[in-house]
Amino acid sequence: MTHTDSPTVRLTVGQAVIRFLGAQYVERDGVTEKFFGGAFGIFGHGNVAGIGQAMLQYQDEFPYYQGRNEQGMVHIGIGYAKMRNRLGALAVSTSIGPGATNMVTGAGTASVNHLPVLLLPSDVFATRSTGAVLQQQEMPYAQDVTANDSFRAVSRYFDRVWRPEQLAPALLEAMRVLTSPADTGAVTIALPQDVQAEAYDFPEALFRERVWHIARNRADRAAIRRAAEVIRGAKKAVIISGGGVIYSEATEALVRFAESTGLGVGVTQAGKASFPYDHQLALGALGASGSVYANGPAGEADVVIGVGTRYTDFTTASNTLFQNPDVRFVNINVAEIDVHKEAAIPLLGDARETIDELLEELGGWSVGADAREAAVASASAWRAEIDRIVELDDSPTLSQAQMLGLLNEAAGERDVVVNAAGSMPGDLHRLWRPGSTKGYDIEYGNSCMGYEIPGAVGNALGDRSRHVFGLIGDGTFLMLSQEILTAVQEHLKMTFVIVDNYGYGSIAALSETRGAQAFGTRFHERGEGGRHDGERLEVDFAANAASYGAKVWSADTADTFRDALAEAKAFDGTSVVYVQVDAQGRFGGSGAWWDVPVAEVSELESTRAARAKYDESKASQGLYL
């Protein structure tokens, strides 16, 4: 039978998309499961009668979820993919114009963090028989450029389906990227609104169940031998464990490697839960948001072994952390762009398999007894420091650290904490003690304010057996709180914790240290002089959350917060706990620097003083390699 004689089925493009997505599976280590957990959609001009009709038609086989904000829907998809270890994803459909471009920030967040989300924005009429309805971004130089081209910069794969015949290769390429351990991220397929509703005789083979096998690629054997030779020559080596360890499910392999070699393990923000926090070689958080107990050994190390990390600005302390002039790097990563960073010996391969093969090549090598004992001592000292920082005192208002300590006490072994931008990610990176590898989701790759609530919803949808705590500050809550209603609608048993520190507290602290006097970071009315120094703006966050249908508790002391958390967690539905913390309650430092430029000239003494400190720190900065 020729290809043209193959059986066909007549479907609209929208129907074909949903039929195809429902037939996609992934397999790794012998476990096969559906890749797509369903789709979110906000319907309007462009998709209501196309993809929307298709979701209606197939809703019994392909779950539909209703979102409140297009960016929020993408963030839900990100949280879902993270919980599923990138072996599952959600699709998101939007209308044309602003409904579509509202997703751009979410797309950037997904791609930055290498998390699969399929975006299906509506687009202009392919026939050009009408104008760019509700999307009047008409380009004077090209009629095939639309507002959706803004997705190109933030998508790992972008396509626009001008004709039904183009759909099959577009979908197959989309799946190739979505299931790739190295190249995954946001995938955007723009769908012209008339094409969505157009019928075509698609080959039935397109809709047969298709299994995408996720390979565990091995690193080059010669590179492993070179890496082992470098490591055997180390006197003070350290391991950096990143998010790739979690996605590869390589924690047990890394524990074996650390115990055999005696090397301490520092964790990045994405890799926070990749290594047991109570292990005797767990140095804790590393980098600008880390602690001196990990950054000290990293700064002195003559060999750094990076596993599943991309060496972000925070991890490297803006390229000032690794101060040993003879330091050499060994990198294990599935992504070629990351494995070569820091001029490393590149071990391009799956983390779990490569760790085991590198350990075998080392042949029982271990760092000297003094270096092992020093790593154990640093890890022990940091655990004691955490206890000291979160310890309750007689202060009338909880510090943010104390609040996190109480929340950590309430969280069970399989519970999840979700957060994003602000001061809390740094505090969580240092202080949180996760009970499992999926117990910690802090979006810090894109530092995206607004991820907290929808990201928590995505985690809860990804694994309903876990209790998810979505932790959000008052400033971020005012940006994107609507998906609390989605949690209520889907009967998700989860808890949101709203932390009120009277404005953009994180940026206020940063602004003060950079000589900008916390300008524009607090929520105040205009005073008599016309500046924002009048009465504080009061927002009833508890009432706001309750208006979405969640059960709400308020707390202002350690006892009331502890009781509220217990009752909220026991509640059979979506709960919210509102708590005020000391806006100035900070602790310690990381022992590392972060490059935030300060004005080189200024009339303000605070800025001039900050610039002097900046120049001093800048002098130790290396190049980004």
GUDOMAR-797431 format. One record per atom (N, C-alpha, C, O, CB): x, y, z. Coordinates in steps of 0.2 Angstrom, whole numbers, plus 5000, padded with zeros to 4 digits. Glycine has a CB too. Layout:
# residues N
XYZ...
This chain:
# residues 625
500449945000500050005000500450065000500950075004499550005006500350114996500750174995500550225001500050215004500650204988500950275002500750325007500150355006499750365010501350375008500050375000499450404998498750364999498250384999499450434991498850294999498350255000498150235007497750195008498450184996498550265011498550245019497850275021497550325019499050275023497550235026496950255029496950335032497450345035496650215034496450365031496450435033495850445038495350405038496450485028495850505041495250525045495150595045495650635045495350505053494550625043494450695042494350725049493850715052493850705037494750775050494750815056494850885055495250895050495150785062494650925060494950995059495650995062495850945065494451045063496051045061496651055063496651055071497051015074497051115061496151085074496151085081495951015084496250995089495551135083495550985081495350915083496050865082496150825087494850885079496350875077496950835076497450845081497850805083497250845069497550915083498050925088497850885095498350855098498051005090497250895097497050855103497150785103497350755107496350885105496850755097496950685096497650665096497850605099496650665089498150695093498850685093499150685100499450635102499250725089498950735104499250745111499050685115499450665119499050815114498450665114498150615119498550545117498450495121497450605118498850535112499150475110499950475111500250425109499050465103500250525115500950525116501150495123500850515128501150595115501650455123501850425129502650435129502950445124501650345129502850425135503650425136503850365140503450335144503850495140504450345139504650285143505350295145505850325141504650215139505550285151506250285154506250235159505850225163506350355157506850195159506950145164506450085164506250065169507150165171506050075158505550025158504850045160504450005160505749965162504850115162504150135165503850185159504150225157504250175171503250165157502950205151502350235154501950205158502750155146502250295153501650335155501450385150501850405146501750365162500850415150500650465146501050525147501150545153499850485147501150565141501550625142501150685144501350725148501950635136500650695141500150755142499650735148499250685147499850775136499650775153499150775158498550815156498050815161499450795164498450835150497850875149498050945146498650955144497350885154497650995146497751055143497351115147496751105149497551065136497651165148497351225150497151275144497451275139497751265155496551305145496351355140495951405142495451395146496051315134496151465140495651525141495451545134495851555129495951585144494751545133494551545126494251615124493951655128493951495125494451635118494251705115494251695108494251645105494651755118494351755105494351765098494951725095495551745097494351835095494851675091495451645088495451565090495651525086496051675091495251555096495351485098494651455101494551395102495851475103494151495102493551465105493151415100492951365103493051525106493251425094492851375089493351335086493151295082492451415084494051335088494551295085494751245090494451195091495151335082495351255093495551215099495051205104494951155107496251245102494651265105494151255111493651205109493451165113493851325112493351205103492951155101493151085101492851035103492651165093493851075099494151015100494250985107494150925108494851015097494351035112494451015119493750995121493650945125494651075123493251025119492551005121492350935118492150895122492051055118492550925112492450855109492750795112492450745113492550865101493350815115493750755117493950765125494350735127494450755114493450805128493650815135493550755140493950745145493150865138493250695138493250635142493850595141494050555146492650595139494250605136494850575135495450615136496050585138494950545128495350685136495950725136495750785141495350825139496250755129495950785147495750825152495850905151496350925148496050815159495350945152495351015151495351045158494951025162494751035147495751095159495751135165495651215163495851235158496451125168495251245167495151315166495551355170495651355176494451325168495951405166496451455170496151515170495551535168497051455166496451565174496251635175496651685172496451735171496151645183497251665171497751715168498251675163498451615165498151755173498351695157498751655152499451645155499751585154498851695146499851695158500451685161500451625166500851585167500751745164499851635171499751585176499751515173499951465177499151605180499351505168499251445165499951405163500051345164498751445159500351445160501051425158501451405165501751355165501451475154501351445170501751425176501451365179501851325182501651485181500851355179500551285181500851235177501051185180499751285180500951245171501251185167501951175169502251125169501251205159502351235171503051225173503051185179503451135180503351295174502651205184502651165191502451095189502751045193502151195195501951075185501751015183502350975180502550915183501151005178502751005176503250965172503850955178504150905177503551005167503951005182504450995187504250935192504750895193504551055191503650935194503450875198503550805195503650755198502750885201503350805188503450745184504150735182504250685177502950755178504650765184505350755182505450765175505850725172505550685184505050805172505050825164504850765160504950765154505750845162504550715163504250655160503450665158503150615157504350595163503250725160502550745158502450815157502850855160502150725164501950835154501850905152501150925151500750875151502250925146500950985151500351015150500351055143500851085142500051055156499751065140499751105134499351165136498951165141499351075128499451225133499051285135498851325129499251335124499551335139498151335128497851365122497651435124497351445130497351325119497751485120497451555121497151585115497251555109498051595124496851635116496551675110497151715107497751705108496051725113496951755102497451795098497651855102497351875107497151805091498151885100498351955102498651945110499051915111497851995102498351995114498651995121498551935125498951915129498252055125498051895123497951825126498551785125498751745129497351795124498851785119499351745117500051775120500451745123499451745109500151845119500751875121500851875129501351885132500851935119500251865132500251855140500651795142500951795147499551855143500751755137501151685139501951695138502251655140500951635135502151755135502851755134503251755140503751715140502951825130503051785145503451775151503551705154504051685156503251825157502951675154502951605156503351555151503751515154502251575156503351575145503751535140504551545142504851495142503651555133504751605143505451615145505551585151506151555152505551695146505151575156505251545162505351465161505851435164504751555168504951445157504951365155505651355152505951305153504451345151505851395147506451385143507051395147507551355147506451425137507051445151507651455156507751395160508351375162507551515160507251365163507251305167507251245164507251185168506751315172507251235157507251175154506651135156506751075157507951135155506051155156505451125158504951125152504851175149505151155164504751065150504251065144503551085145503251065150504250985142503351135141502651155141502551175134502951205130502551225145501951145131501751155124501251215124500751215127501351095122501451275120501051335120500651335113501051325108501451395121500051345113499651345107499251415106498651415107499151285107499651465105499251535104498951535097499151505092499851585105498351565097498051585091498351635087498751675090497251605092498251635080498651685076498151715071497551695071499251645073498451755067498051795062497751745056497951685056498451845058497351765052497051725047497551705042497851755039496451765044497651645040498151625035497951645028498351655024498151545036497251655027497051675020497151745019497151765013496351655020497251785024497351855024496651885021496651945018497951875020496151855022495451885019495251935024494751965022494951825018495451935030495351985035495952015038496451985037494751965040495852065041496452095045496652055051496352005053496352165047497152085055497452055061496952065066497052105071498152075062496352035066495752045071496052045078496351985080495251995069495952095082496052095089496852085090497052075096495652045093497252095085497952085086498252135080498552115076498152015085498152195081498352245076499052265076499252315076497952305076499452205076500152215076500452205069500852165067500552165081500152255064500352245057501052275056501152335057499752285053501452235053502152255052502152285045501952255040502552185052502452345044502552375038503052335033503052355027502752445038503452295035503952265031503752185030504152155026504552265035503252155033503152085032502452065034502352075040503752045035502052035030501452015032501451945035500851925038500952015026501951915035502051845039502351855046502451795049502351795034502451915048502651925055502051945059501751995057503251975055501951915065501351935069501651945076502251925078500851875069501251955081501451965088501751905091502151905095500851995092501451845088501751785091502451775089502751725092501351725088502751805085503451805083503851815089504451805090503651845077503551855094503951865100504151805104504551805109503451915105503751755103503951685106504551655104504851615107503351635105504851675098505451645095506051655100506451605101505551675089506051705103506651725108506651685114507151675118506651795110506051655116505951625123505751555122505551515127505451665127505651525116505451455115506051415112506551435109504951455109506051345115506551305112506451275105506851255102506651245117505751285103505551265096504951315095504551315099505451195096504951335089504351385087504151365080504651355075504551455087503551355079503251345072502551385071502251395076503251275071502451395065501751425064501451375058501751365053501751495062500851355059500551305055500051345050499451365052500151255058500351365044499951405039499451355035498951385033500351435034499551295035499151245031499051185035499551165039499451235024498551145034498451085038498951035037499150995041497751055036499251035031499750985029500450995033500850945034499950995022500551055036501051065040501051045047501551045051501251145040500451025049500351005056500750945058501050945064499550995057500750895055501050835057501850845058502050825064500950775051502150865054502950875055503050925061503450925065503250905049502550975062502651025067502550995074502951005079502151085066502050945074501850915081502450865082502650855088501250875080502750825077503250785079503850815081504250795085503350735072504050875078504650905080504550935087504950935091504750965075503850955088503750985095503850925100504150945106503051005096503650865099503750815104504550795104504750775110503350745101504850795099505550785099505950835104506350815108505950795092505750895104506050945109505750935116506150935121505951015106505150925117504750925123505050865127505150865133504050915122505250805124505450755127506250745127506550695130505250685124506650795125507350795125507650815132507450865134507550845120508050775135508350795141508750855141508850895146508750735144509050875135509450925134509150995131509351045134510050905130508650985127508451045123507751065125507451105122508451025116507451025130506751045132506651115135507151145137506450995137506051135135505851205137505151215134504751175132506351255135504951285133504351305130504351285122504851295119504251375131503851255120503751235113503151275111502651265114503751165111503151315106502651355103502451335096502851345092502851435104501851325095501551305089500951355088500451355091501251235088501051415084500551465083500051435078500251405073500851525080499451445079498951415075498451475073498051495076498551365079498451485066498051535063497251515065497151455064498151545056496851565066496251545069495751515063495351475065495851615071495851535057495451495052495751425051495351385049495551535045496451415051496651355050496451305056496351245055497451355050496351325062496151285067495451255066495351195068496051325074495051285062494351255061494351225054493851195052493851315061494951225050494951195043494951115044495351095048495451225039494551085040494651005040495150985035495251015030493950985038495350925036495950895032495850815033495750795038496650925033496050785028496150705028496850685031497250675027495950675022496850685038497450665041497650585041497150555041497550695048498250565040498350495040498250465047498450495052499050475038497850415048497750385054498350365058498350365064497250325053498850355055499550335058499750395063500050375068500050315053499550455061499750505065499450505072499750535077499550575062498950465073498550465080498650405083498350395088497850485079499050355081499250295084499650315090500050365090499550245080499650265095500050285101500750275100500950235096499850225107501150335102501850335100502150345107502050385111501950395096502750305108503150305114503750335112504150315108503250235117503950385116504550425115505050395121504950405127504450505116505550365119506050335124506550385126506950415122506350275121506650395132507050445135507750415137507750375141506750475142508250425133508850395133509250415139509250475141509250395127509650375142510150385147510850385143511250335143510150345153511050435140511650435136512250435140512250465145511650505131512750395138513450395141513950445139513950465133513650325140514350465144514850505142515450475138515450415139515150545148515850505135516450475131516950445136517050475141516750535127517150385135517550345139518250385140518450385146517650275137518450415135519150445135519050505140519550525144519350465128518550545139518350605144518350585151518550615155517750645141518050525152517950495159518650485162518750495168517550435159519050455158519750435160520150505162520550505167520150395155520050555157520450615159520150655165520550675169520350665153519450645166519150675172519450645178519550675183518450675172519450575178519650535184520450555186520550555192519650465183520850565181521550585182521550655185521950655190521950585175521150695183521150765187520950755194521250785198520750815183520350725195520150715202520550675206520650695212519450675201520950625204521450595208522050635210522350625215521750535204522150695207522650735209522450795213522750835215522950775203521750795215521450845220521650835227521750785230520750845219521750895230521850905237521250925241521150905246522550945239520950975238520351005241519851005235519751055232520451075244519450955234518950955229518250965232518150955238518950885225517750985228517050995230516550975224516750985219516951065233516050955226515450935221514950995221514751015227515150865223514751015216514151055215513551015212513650995206514251125211513051005216512450965213511951015211511651055215512250925219511751005205511151045202510551015200510450955202511451085196510051045197509451015196509450955191509050915192509051065192509950945187510050895183510050825187509850775184510650895178510350825193510350765197509650745199509550685199510750785204509250795200508550775202508150745195507850695196508150835204508250775190507850755184508150685181507750645178507950805178508750675183509050605181508950555186509050495185509850615180508650575192508550535197509150495199509250435200508050475196509650545200510350525202510550535209511150525210510850555197510150545213510350565220510750505223511250515227509750575224510450445223510750385226511450375223511950365227510350325225511550385216512250385213512650435216513250425217512150385206512450495217512850545220513050535227513650555229512450615219512650505231512750495238513350435238513850445242512150465242513250385234513850335233514450375231515050355234513650285228514450415226515050455224515350495230515950485231514950495218514950535233515250575239515550535244516050545247514650615241515150475246515450435252516050405250516450395254514850385254516150375244516750345242517350385241517850375243516550315235517250455239517750495238517850545244518450575244517650535232517450545248517450595254517350665252517550705256518150585257517050685246517050755244516350785247515850745247517050755237516350845249515850875251515350905246515650915240515950945256514750905247514250925241513850985243513550995248513750865240513951035239513551095239513051095234513151065229514051165238512451125235511851125231511651195228511751245232511251095235511451195222511251255219510551265221510251215224511351255211510251315218509551325220509051275217508651245220509251395217509251255210508851205207508951135210508551085210508951205199509651125213509851065215509751055223510051005226510551045213509351105226509351105233509151035236509451015241508851155235508650995233508450935236508750875233508550815234507650935235509350885229509650835225510050785230510250735228510050865220510250815236510650775240510350785247510150835249511450805240510350725251510050735258510350785262510950785263510050665261509950835265510150885269510550865275510950905277509550935270510350805278510650785284511250735283511450705288510150755288511450725277512050685276512650725279512750785278512150675268513150685281513750705284514150745280514550785282514150655288514050735273514450775268514050835264514250855260514750725263513450845267513050895264513250965266513150985272512250885266513551005262513851075264513251125264513351175266514351095259512751105260512151155260512151195254512551185249512051195266511851255254511751295249512351335247512751355251511251355251512551335240513151365238512951425233512451425230513551305234513451475233513351525229513151595232513151595239512851515223512851645229512751705231512151705236512051745241512551755226511751655235511151635240511351585245510851555248510451625236511951565245512151505249512451525256512251585259512651465246512851485259513151505265513951495265514251465260512851455271514251525270515051515270515251445271515851425269515351565276514751405273514951335275515051295268515451245268514451305279514751315263514851285256515251325252515751305249514151275253515251395253515651435248516351435250516751445246515351505249516551425257517151425259517551365256518051385252517251415266517351305256517651245253517651255245518151235242517351185254517151285242517151295235517651345233517951335228516451315233517751395237518251455235518951425235519351455232518151505240519051375240519751345240519851285236520451265235519851335248519351265233519451195229519951205223519951255220518751175227520351145223520751145217520451105211520651105205521451115219519851065213519451035208518751045210518551025216519650955207518351065205517651075206517251025201517351025195517351145205516850985204516450935200515750955200515350955205516550855203515550985194514851005193514450955190514550935184514851075189513850935193513450885191512750915190512350935194513350825196512550915183511850945182511751015183511251035185511350905185512351055183512251125185512451165178512951145175512651145191512151225178512351265172512751325174512951375170511751295168512951325180513451385183513051455182513351495178514151385179512551465185512151525184512551575188513051565192511451525187512351645187512651695190512651685198513151705201512351765188512151665201512051655208512551595210512851605215511351635210512551545206512951485208513751505209514051485213512851425204513951545204514651565204514751625208515351655208514851575196514251655211514351725214514651775209515151805211514851715220514351775204514551825198515251815196515651865196514451895200515451745196516151735194516651755199517251775197516251755187516551755205517051775210517151715215517551725220516751835214516751665215516751615220517351565220517651555225516151565219517551545214518151495214518851535213519051555208518051455208519151545219519751585220520351555219520951585219519651625226520351485220521051445219521251455212520951445207520951375220521851485211522151505205522251445200522351445194522751545205522351385203522451325200521851275199521851215197522951285203521251305200520651265200520451235193520551275188520051305203520251175193520051145187519351115188519151105194520551085185518951115182518251095183518151025179518451015174517851145180517750985182517450925178516650935178516350935184517650855182516350935172515650945172515350885169515550855164515551005168514750865172514350815170513650845168513350875173514250755175513450845162512850875160512650845153513050815149512950945159511950845152511650825146511650875141511650865135510950795147511750935143511750995138512451015136512851035141511351055141512551015130513251035127513451105129514051115131513251025120512951155129513151225131513351225138513751275140512451265130513151185143513251185150513851145151514251165156512651165154513951095148514551045150515251075149515651055152514450985146515251125144515951155143516051215147516551245146515951175135515551235151515751305155516251295160516451235162515051315159516551345161517151355166517751315163518251285166517051325173517751305156518351275153518451205156519051185157518951315153517951165157517951105160518151045156518151055150517251095164518350995159518350925156517550905155517250895160518750875160517350905149516650895148516450815148516650785144516350925142515950795152515650735152514950735150514550745154515750695159514850735143514250745141513850685141513850635137514250765133513350675146512950615147512450625153512450675156513450565148512050575153511550565159511950565166512450535166511150505158511650605170512050615177512150545181512650535183511650665181511550505181511650445185512150395182512550375186510950415185512050385175512550335172513250365173513750325174512350325165513350425171514050455171514350455178514950445179514050525168513950475183514250475190514550405192515050395194513750495195514150355190514350285192514950265188515350225190513750235190514950285181515550265177516150295179516750275179515350275170516050365181516650405184516950375190517550365192516450475185516450355195516650315201517050255200517550245203516050305205516850215195517150155193517850165191518350135193516750115188517950215187518550235184519050265189519650255189518450295179518750295195519250315200519550255204520050265208518850365205519250205204519450145207519650145214520150125217520150125204519150175218519150175225519550235228519750245234519550115228519750285223520150345226519750385231519050385230520350385220520050415236519750455241520150515242520750505242519550415247519850575244520250625246520550615252520350565256519850695246521050655254521450635261520950645267520450675266522050685261521150615272520750615278520650685281520050695283521150565284521150725281521050795283520450825279520050865282521650835283520450825272519950855268519350825269518850865270520150845261519250755270518650725272518350755278517750775279518650655272518750755284518550785290518350855290517850875293519150775295518650895286518550965285517850975282517451015284519051005281517650935277516950935274516450915279515950945279516950885268516550865283516050835288515950895293515450905295516350775291516550925295516450975300516051035297515651065301517151005302516151055291515851115288515051095288514651135289516051125281514951035286514251015285513851015292513251035293514150945282514250995297513950985304513851055307513351075310514350945309514351105305514251175308513651205305513351245308514951215306513551195298512951225295512351205298511851245298513051215287512251135299511651115302511451145309510951165310511651035303512051155313511951195319511751265318511351295322512551185323512051295313511851365311511151375309510851425311512351395306510851325305510151325304509751325310509251365311509951265299509851285314509551275321509551345324509051365327509751225325510051375325510151435328509751495325509451535328510851465328509751495318509451545315508651545315508351595316509551545307508351485315507651475315507351475322506751475323507451415311507851475327507651465334507151525336507351585334508251465339506651515340506151565342506451605348506851575352505451535344506251665348506551715353505951755356505351735355507051765351506051805360505551845363505251905358504851945361505751875369505451905352505251965348504551955347504251905346505651955341504152015347503452015346503251995339502651965338503152085347503651995334503451975327503951925325504551935326503452045322503751875321504151825318504651855313504451895309503751765315505251835313505651845308505551805302505151755303506451845310505751815296505551775290505951705291505651655290505851805284506551705294506851635295506451595300506351535299507551655298506251625306505851595311505151565308504951505309505651635317504851605303504251585300504351525296504051475296503951635296504951525292505151465288505251405292505151345290505751485283505551415298505751355302505051325305505051265305506151385308504551365306503951335308503651305303503251245304503551395311503651335297503351295291503651235289503351185288503351345285504351235290504751165289504551115294504451055292505451185289504351135300504151085305503451055303503350995304504051115312503051095300502351075298502351025292501950995291501951135297502951035288502950995282503150925283503650915287503451035277502750885280502950805280503550795276503750835272502350765279503750725276504250705272504150715264504650725261504450635273503550705262503350705255503050775253502850785247502950645253503050815258502750885256503150925252503750915252502550915263502850975249503251015244503151095246502651115248502951005237503751125245503751205246503851235239504351215236504251225251503451285237503551315231503651395232503251425236502951305226504051425229504251495229504551515223504751475219504651505236504651585223505051605217505451665219505851665223504551625211505351725216505751785217505651815224505251795228505551835212506151865226506151895232506651875237507151845234505451885235506551885243507051865248506951795250507451765253507051915254506351775250506251705252506651645249506851605252505551685252506751655242507151595239507851595242508051535243507251615232508151655244508851645247508751615254509251575255509151715247508251635258508151605264508051535264508251495268507651645268507651515259507451445258508051405256508151345258506851435253508451435251509051395249509451385255509751325255509451445244509551425259509951415265509651375270510051325273510151485268509051385272508751355278508251295277508251255282508351405281507951285271507451235271507751165271508351155268507051245264507451115274507651045275507151005271506650985274507751025282507250995265506750955261506750885263507250855264506850965253506150855263506150785265506150735259506350675260505450765268506150755253506250715247506450755241506550815242505550685245506650725236506950765230506450805227506650855223507250715225505850785228505250835225504950875230504450905228504750785222505350885235505050925241505151005240505051035245505250905247505551025235505751095234505751115227506051095223506451095237505351165226505251195219505251275220504751305221504551175216505851295219506051375219506151395212506751375210506551385224505751435209505951455202506451515203506251575205505251475199507051505202507551555202507951565196508351605195508051535208507851515191508151525185507951595181508351625178508051465180507351605181507051665179506851715184506651775182506451655174506951695190506751735196506051775195505951835195507251785198505551735193504951755190504351765196504051725198504651715185504351835197503751845202503051835199502951845193503751925204502651795203502051775201502051705199501451675198501851815194502551665200502551595198502351555204502051505204503351575197502351585210502251545217501551515217501551455218502251595222501051545216500351515216500251465211500051415212499851575217500251495204500151445199500651385199500451325197500151475192501251395200501751345201501551295206501651235205502451375202501351315212501051265217500551225214500451165216500951305223500051255211499451225208499751165203499451115203499051275204500251185199500551135194500851075198500751025196501051165190501151095203501451035207500950995210500950935210501951065213500351025213499850985216499450945210499350885212499351025219499450965204499150925199499550875197499350815195498950975193500250885197500750835195500750775200500950715198501350865195500550785206500550725211500150745217500250785221501350715214499450725216498950745221499050705228498750725233498250725218499550665228499650625235500150665239500250655245500050555233500450725237500850765241500450825243500050855239501450785237500650855249500350915251500850975249501450965250500250915259500551015245500951075242500851135246500251155248500851085235501451165248501351235252501651285247502251285245501851235258501251325244501351385240501551445244501051475247500851395235502151465244502351515249502451585244502851585240503051505252502151635246502151695242502151755247501851765252501551695238502551805244502551875248501951915246501651905241503251905246501851975250501252015248501352055242500852055238501252065254501952075240502052105234501952065228501552085223502752135233502152005228502051955222501351935222501051925217502451895223500951925228500251905228499851955224499351935221500051905235500052025224499652075221499752065213499352095209499852145223500252025211500352025204499951965201499651975195501052005203499951905204499651845201499351795206499651745207500151815196498751815209498451775214497851735212497651695215498251815220497651745205497051715203496951645203496451615203496851745196497551605202497551535202497351505208497251445208498151505199497251535214496951505220496251485218496051425220496951565225495951515214495251495211495351435207494851385208494951555207495851425204495951365200496051305205495751245204496551365195496451315210496551265215495851245218495751185220497051285220495451295220494751285223494351245218494051195220494451345225494351265212493951235207494151155206493651115205494051265200494751145206495051075205495051035212495350975212495651075202494751065217494751025224495451005226495550945228494250975224495951045225496651025227496751045234496651095237497151065223496950985238497150995245497851015246498350985245497050925248497851085246498551115247498451185251497951205252498751135240499051215253499051265257499451325254500051315252499251255264499151385254499551445252499751485258499251495262499151485246500351505259500551545264500751615262501251625258501151515268500351665264500451735262500851765267500651775273499751775260501451785265501951825270501951895269502151915263502651795269501751935274501652005273502252045276502352045282501052035276502752075272503252105275503252185272503752215272503952075273502652205270502452275269502852305263503152355263502752315275502752265257503052285251503552245248503552185249503352355252503952265243504452225240505052225244505552255243504552255233505052185249505552185255506152165252506752185254505352135260506252115247506852085245507252145241507852155243506752025240506852175237507252235233507352295238507852325236506752255227506952305243507152355248507752345251508152385251506552355253507952285253508552265256509152275251509652305253508552195259509052245245509552255240509652325238510252355238509352215234509152365238509152435236509552475241510052515240508452465235509452455248509852495253510552475253510952525254509552475260510752415251511452395251511852425245512452435245511552325251511452445240511752475234511652555233511752585228511352445228511452585239511452655240510852685237510852745236512052685236510352645235509752675233509152685238508552705236509452635227509252675244508852695250508152665250507652695252508852765250508152605247507452565246506952605243506352595244507252555254507152645238506652695234506152645230506352605227507052735230505552665231505052635227504852565229504652525224505152645220505052545235504952475236504452465242504252405243505552445239504252515245503752505250503052535248503052585244503952545257502452505251501852525249501552585253501252575258501352465249501652645251501452705255501052755250501252755244502052735258500652795254500352845250500852905249501352905252499652875254500652955245501053015244501053055251500453065253500953055238501553075253501553125259501453195257501353205251502253115263501553245262501453315260501953335255501753385251501553355267502553305255503053335250502953305243503353315238503753325252502453265242502353225236502753165234502653135229502553275230503053145239503453075239503053025242502553035246504153085242503252955240502852905243503152885250503452835252502952835239503052935255503252925262502652945267502852955272503852975263502052935264501452945269501252885272501652845274500952975264500652885274500352825277500452755273500452755267499652835279500552705277500652645273499952615270499452625274500952585278499952595264499352565261499252495264499652455265499452555254498652495267498452425270497952385265497552415262497952445277498152325264497852275260497552215264497952195268498252255254496952195264496652145268496852075263496352055260495952155269497452055264497551995260497151935262497051895258498351975261496951925268496551865270495951875267495651825265496551865278495651935267494951935264495051925256494551895253494652005265495551945253495651945246495751865244495351845240496351975244496051825248496151755247495451725248495351675245496651725252495151745253494451715255493951725249493551685248494151735261494051775246493551795240493651745235493151735231493651865238494151705234494251655229493951585231493851545227494951645227493751585237493351525240493851475244493651425246493151485234494451505246494851465250494651475257494451525259495651475249494851425261494751435269495451465271495951445270494751365272495351515275495851565277495951565285495451575288495751635274496651565287496851575294497251635294497651645289497151515297497251675299497751725300498151715306497951685311497451795301498851735306499251715312499751775313499951815308499651655311499951795319500451845320500951825326501351865327500051905322500851765328501351745333501551675331501251645327501051745340502151645334502351575333501751525335501651485331502951565337501451535340500951485342500351485337500051435335500651505349500151545335499551555331499751525324499351505320499251625331500351545322500551515315500651445315500451405310501251545313500851415321500951345321500251305321500151255317501351325327499751335325499151305325498751315318498451265316498651345330498851375315498551385309498751335303498351315299498651455306499451325303499751275298499451205299499251175294500451275299499351185306499151115307498351115305498151065301499151105314497951165306497251165304497251165296496751135293496851215307497651205293497551215286497751155282497451135277498051275284498251115285498551055282497951005283497950965278499151035285497651005288497150955289496450965285496050925284496950945297496351025283495751045280495751015273496251005269495751125278495150985271495050945265494850995259494350995257494550895266495351035257495251075252495851125251496351115254494551115253495751185248496251235247496251285253495751315254496151275240496751285256496851335262497351385261497851375257496951285268497251435265497751495265497951515272497451525276497451555261498551525273498751555280499051625279499551625275499251505284498851675282499151745281499551755287499251745293498551795280500151775287500551795292501051855291501251865285501051725294501051895296501551955295502251935298502251895303501252015299502751955295503451945298503752015298503552065295503851895293504352015302504752075303505052095296505452055293505252065308504852155293505152175287505852185287506152175282504752235285506152195293506852205293507252145296507852145297507052265297506852095297507152035300507651995295507351955292506651985303508252005295508751975291509251935295509251945301509052025286509651895292510151855296510751845291510651835285509851795298511351855294511951835291512051855284511751895281512051765292512551815281512751825274512951765271512951715274513251885273513051765264513251705261514051695260514251645259512951705254514351745262515051745261515251745254515851725252515351675264514851765250514951775242514651835240514251865243514651715239514851855234514651925231514151905226514151855223515251965229513751955224513251955218513352025215513252075218512551945221513452025208513552085204512952115203512552095198513952065198512852175206512252215205512552285204512752315209511652215210512652315198513052375197512752435201512152445202513052395190513152475203513052535207513252595203513752595200513352535214512852645203512952705199513652735201513852735206512452765201514052745195514752765196514852835198515352845202515052755189514352875197514452945200513752965203513252935200514652995195513753005208513053015211513153075216513753095219512852955215512653115217512553165222512453135229512553175234512053215220512253075229512053045236512553015239512952975236511452995235512753025245513252995249513152915250513652885249513353025256512552895250512352825251512552785245512852735245511652815252512452815239512652785233513452785232513752735230512352825227513752845234514452845233514852795238515352755235514752915235514552785244514852735248514752665245515152615246514552735255514152655243514052585240514452575234514652515233513252585238514552625230515052615224515752595226516052555223515052675220515952625231516652605234516652535235517152495234516852645240516152505239516152435241516052395234516352335234515552425245515752415230515652375223516252375220516452315217515052415219516652425219517252425215517752375219518152345215517552495215517752375225518152325229518052255227518452215226518152345237517352235227517152165226517252155219517452095217516452155228517152195214517252185207517952165205518052135200517052255203518452185209519152175207519252105207519752085204519552215212518852065211519051985211518651945206518651885206518951965218518251985202517851945197518251925191518651955188517251995195518051855189518351835183517851835177517351865178518551755184518151815172517651815166517151755166517251705169518151805159516651765162516151715161516351665156516451685150515451745160516551605158516751555153516251505152516351455148517451525155
